[in-house]
Amino acid sequence: MSTSTVSLMDGTALARRTAEETAARAAEITRRTGVTPCLATVLVGEDPASVTYVKMKRNRCAKAGIRSRHVELPAATTTEELVAAITALSADPEVHGILLQHPVGPHIDERAAFEAIVPEKDVDGVTMASFAAMGFGLPGFVSCTPGGIMRLLDAYEVGLSGKRAVVVGRSAILGKPAGLLLLGRDATVTYCHSRTTELSSIVREADILVAAVGKPAFIKGEDIKPGAVVIDAGYNPGNIGDVDFASAAERASLITPVPGGVGPVTIAVLLAQTVEAAERQLGLQ
């Protein structure tokens, strides 16, 4: 299969459509209640990448008619201080969603900070309650990148039932929930990671491959099953994904570019879930 037959999964276009739908829902909330949906972002320290990400998310909020409240804390903030700040946001009725930008620094218990977010405001899908809801197929908020992956698969009408899905990566907010969501749609899921033995032979069986291992060009095109759907959720310095794009595109039927694939949809899901949280909290659902 040559590159001429591969189709790119355009995350930027899907994110734009999702943002338009979200903006319409946000406007309807404001029309009916006088309340503007609000996302609180919490940033600890001044990590340049984190500062950039938060600024981008706040800009997207503004375009979607979502109010953003930014809480900036010094790098020396303790776990107790961070938990107290998030607990206050959880209790604030004017805040509908909470995003804790990570990493937060090695001296902070990140899990304790995440768990201070009440589930109904966990629009980033990072709490244990949200993870359990994903596992049990119950209502709740999904982790944003896996949620974006599922939206991409649906937008391109990728059939999941009975298909062999291989997830390379096992993080609590990407690899693990991606596998759970795929399993919930009747895919047969295999989890792999950087220490998996004979990884190539497992990847070769994948009808749907999700690469989320955090290693640039880790998966080579020669290991892609002809006609497979390749979702590259990796983002490494230099705009390089976890899949060697050029060689993978020679064998895949659908593939996400990096950038412009999974990334834009991740933010779109965050905004959509913030509006959904506002709808629930205001009794509109």
Secondary structure as GFF3:
##gff-version 3
##sequence-region A 1 285
A	DSSP	three_ten_helix	3	5	.	.	.	ID=ss1
A	DSSP	beta_strand	7	8	.	.	.	ID=ss2
A	DSSP	alpha_helix	11	33	.	.	.	ID=ss3
A	DSSP	beta_strand	38	44	.	.	.	ID=ss4
A	DSSP	alpha_helix	48	63	.	.	.	ID=ss5
A	DSSP	beta_strand	67	73	.	.	.	ID=ss6
A	DSSP	alpha_helix	79	91	.	.	.	ID=ss7
A	DSSP	beta_strand	97	100	.	.	.	ID=ss8
A	DSSP	alpha_helix	110	115	.	.	.	ID=ss9
A	DSSP	three_ten_helix	119	121	.	.	.	ID=ss10
A	DSSP	alpha_helix	128	136	.	.	.	ID=ss11
A	DSSP	alpha_helix	144	155	.	.	.	ID=ss12
A	DSSP	beta_strand	164	168	.	.	.	ID=ss13
A	DSSP	alpha_helix	175	184	.	.	.	ID=ss14
A	DSSP	beta_strand	188	192	.	.	.	ID=ss15
A	DSSP	alpha_helix	199	203	.	.	.	ID=ss16
A	DSSP	beta_strand	208	211	.	.	.	ID=ss17
A	DSSP	three_ten_helix	221	223	.	.	.	ID=ss18
A	DSSP	beta_strand	229	232	.	.	.	ID=ss19
A	DSSP	alpha_helix	245	249	.	.	.	ID=ss20
A	DSSP	beta_strand	254	255	.	.	.	ID=ss21
A	DSSP	alpha_helix	262	281	.	.	.	ID=ss22
###
